[in-house]
């Protein structure tokens, strides 16, 4: 999962860096508020996607004595910082600039040459952002293995989702900037350019809030989905030696990774039937007290080995059907 996310993020950083400089160039020529908002938007994307990449790098560190479950959750921390950055740098600065334009009531119009330069830069930006969005969409489609909307709602990779949403917003923001600049140019009212700037800021704010909520849930510890719990219950129901589940706890420990603790009620009578000991023959061979003690010790040891192998096989069965379970702790109740 991380490999695909990293690839999408690298494409996003490269594309947004190129687009950011082109928009800043256009803003320097035109002075358009929408163009400045778009440049700030691209700058925020570059910085935030760099944080996402750092988060994935940190999350890939191997487990050690300090973190027995690994560093997967660190990705959520950097993704949360990235989302906060989108809100303050992307949404906050852009909204401030849009409100400032409305209050000041700028009357300066773009010259014909500058207008078409700005439009050309927006078209170039849309091509680059569209390609980056296509890369992110294909990777999301690959990971979703079904409905992308369900994937985004249930158990998404926060870094990949951030890239997908940011680049979707980037494409929509370019269209808003295009409309705002065009209306201002042809009507002679810069009001439209300010409205375009505010709409871009609002769009960034909504995305930031959604990403903050997602990463907060993951940091607090989101459990398995109901569909995954149904799969687990069906696995357990197929085991004759399990009477029921007394306790179940699952928690996200990384993008698409979970740990799970299970306390199970085992049917000892059903389990003991699997012991490879003929009790009648063994009893008949007992002649002395010492042989009886040895038999009891052997029987106890075999019972413990049986429980261990039973739990190991159960964990294997769970992992075969639930690929996102990295750590399983099963305890007999």
ABEGO torsion letter per residue (X at the ends): XAAAAAAAAAAAAAAAAAAAAAAAAAAAAAGBAAAAAAAAAAAAAAAAAAAAAAAAAAAABBBBAABAAEAAAAAAAAAAAAAAAAAAAAAAAAAAAAAAAAAAGBABBBBAAAAAAAAAAAAAAAAAAAAAAAAAAAAAAAAAGEBAAAAAAABBBAAAAAAAAAAAAAAAAAAAAAAAAAAAAAAGBAAAAAAAAAAAAAAAAAAAAAAAAAAAAAAAGBBBBAAAAAAAAAAAAABAABAEBABBBBBBAEBGBBBBBBBBBBBAAAAAAABBBBAAAAAAABABAAAAAAAAAAAAAAAAAAAAAAAAAAAAAAAAABAABABBBBBBX
